[in-house]
């Protein structure tokens, strides 16, 4: 794997061994960040199921102001930390060795902790399909306070894996397909203004 663009362009990354972690391909990551390019500079980026950290590190390379990596698998964590060290990255990011559900619940419970993410990327293992509904449901419900106004949430999934159009407040705004993989983009659906109550002054 390599970093596609930015200050760390063309630097290589290690991937965790085995099949439990499935790194996003360079081509799909390039497609993703071409879409995100106008929004990445100065953004707060949340990399869920981070694995090797390729998505979050790409965000750092392209000028994201703050990146949070969330990963619970010990083998993946070692590779993630090794990639950060090899690239000489020491500031502008945090690594959380926890499950995604635990991180989201704790971050929501602690006032101001991790609040204001502009971009959220999630790429659960393909054999853990239930993680999509659980995580998107949290982000569109109890965890919505972690999102900055206008935030964008992107889920990578199998092309044949059909995600819902809505998860709570989240509404799918775009679907990109490439090979066997897809990227579903979600944004917070504006709450309709009910207007003035009849008879009010």
N, C-alpha and C positions, 0 to 999 in steps of 0.2 A: 504494500500500500504506500501511497505517497500523498503529500499535501499538495492540493491542486493549485492554489494561488495565495497571494499575500506575502507577508514578510518571511514566512517559512516555506515558500514555494519550492517544490521538488524534493524536500526532505522526506526521508522514508520513515515508515512506522512499522512496528512489530504488531503481529496479531496473536491473540491467545491461542494456544494449541487446542486441537480437538474440534469437535463439531458443536459443542454446547453454545459457543459464542459465534455469531455469524456477522463478520464485519461488512459494513456497507461498501459496495464496490466503488472503485474510484470513479467510474462513469456515472453511477447513480448519484454519488456525492457531488460530482461536478454539476449535474442537472439540478440538484437541490439548491446548491449555493448560487447558481446562476439566477434562480428565482429569488433567493433571499438577498442578493447583492445590494439592492437599494436600501435594505433595512439593517444590514449587519454592523456597519460602522457605529461604534458606541453603544451597541445593544447589550442587554443582559440575556445570556443564552443558557438554557437548561438542557443538559444532555442526559436523558434518562435511559437506563440500561446501557450505560456508556461503553462497556466492553473495552476495546483498545483506546477509546477516547478520540477516534478519528474525526467524528463530527464536531465535537467541542474544540479540538485542537485546530481544525480548519476555521472555526469561528474566531479563535484567538488570532490566527494568522491573518485573517481578513479585517481585524480591527475591533472585534467585540470588546466591550469594556469590562465585562464580568462573565465568567463561565463557571457553572456548577456541574460537576460530573457525579452521577449517582450510579453505583455498581456494587453488588453484594458478593459476586463470585470471587473467591480469593485469587484464582489463577488470572482472571481478567484484571483484577486490581493491580497485581504485580506488573503486568504488561503495561497498563495505563500509567502507573507511576514511573516505570522505566522509560516510556516514551516521553513523558514530561521532562524527566531528568536529562535524557539524551539531547533534547531540543534546547536545554538550558532555560526552561520556563520556571520561574520562581514566584511570580506575582500575577494577579488578575484572574485567578481561578481558585476553586475549592473542590476537594474530593470528599464525597460522602460514602463511606462503606456501609451501605444499608439497602434494604429493599426499597423499591420505588414507593410502595404504599406507605411504608413507615416514614420515609423522608417527607412525603407530601403531607401526611397527617401531622407530623411534628413541626414542620415548617409553618403550617397553617395555624397550629396551636400557639406558637411563640410569636408574639406581636412583632411584625416587621421582619421576621426571619425569612430570608430568601424572597421577599416580596418584590413584585415589579418585574417579572421576567417578560421580556419582549418576544422571545422566540423559545419554543419548547420543541425538542426533537425526541421522539421515542421509537425505539427499535427493539421490542422484546424478542426473545427467541421464538422462532416460528412454531415450535411445539408447545408454546405457552400462549395459545390464542386467547385465553380468558383474560390475559393481562391487558389487552387492548380495551375491552369494555370497562375493566376495573379502573385503569389509569385515566382514560378519557372521561369516564363517569365522574371520577374525583375532580378532575380539572374543570369539568363543566358543572360541578356542584359545590361541595364543601371546600374544594381547593381553589375555587375561582379567584379568591383573594390574592393568590400568588401571581396572578397575571397582570401585567401592565395594561393600561388602556390601549386597545388596538392590537393586542398580542396575537401571534400566529402560532398554532400548534400543528406539528407535522408528524404523522405516523407512517413509518415504513412497514409494509406488509406484503405478503404473497399476493400476486395478481389475482389468484383465485379466492383469496380470503376477502369476503365482502364485509366491510365495516359499515356501521350505521351512518345515516346522513346527519343525525343529531345525537348528541350526548349531553343531556341537560341544556346548559346555555350555549354549548358548542354546536356550530352548524358547519357542515363541510362546504368549503368554498371552491375547492379545486381538486381534481384527481389526475395525477400523472402516472402513466404506465411505461415501463421500460423492461423489456425481456420478461422474466418471471416475477419481477418486483413492481410494486406500486407505491406512490406517495400520496397520502390523503392529507389535505390542508384544511384545518379547522380554525374558525374565528368565533369570538363571542358574539352571539346574535343579539342585536340591540333589543332591549325590552320596549315594547310598544307603549307609547304614552296614552293612557286612557282618556286624557283630556279632562276638562272640568266636570265636576259632578253636577248633574242637573239640579237646579235650584240654589246653587251656591252663589255667594255674592261675588 
